[in-house]
Amino acid sequence: MDSMGMRGTCAFIGGAPAGARVELDHLGTLWGKRVVGVLGGEGRSAALITTLIDLHRQGRFPFDELVTHFPFGAVGDAMRAAEAGEVIKPVLLMP
């Protein structure tokens, strides 16, 4: 909040444990600053996907580097790798 400019928006993303608390200095919220929570990206899917495909075609969004494939039988390995932060997006391949 302190590093954000006037009328900026601070977005909380991802999950937190139940009962997690956030404490802010009230003065940090003045000048039109906002704090919002974001669930599931809240994006405009059609526009977002089209843009990501265009960026990929331009070589500017290497989504294939974000994906790690696992055989379907290794679902436990995929989950452990994701939880450990070893992979960004595990994808299970059906036989």
Secondary structure, 3 states (H helix, E strand, C coil): CCCCCCCCEEEECCCCCCCCCCCCCHHHHCCCCEEEECCCCCCCHHHHHHHHHHHHHCCCCCHHHCEEEEEHHHHHHHHHHHHCCCCCEEEEECC
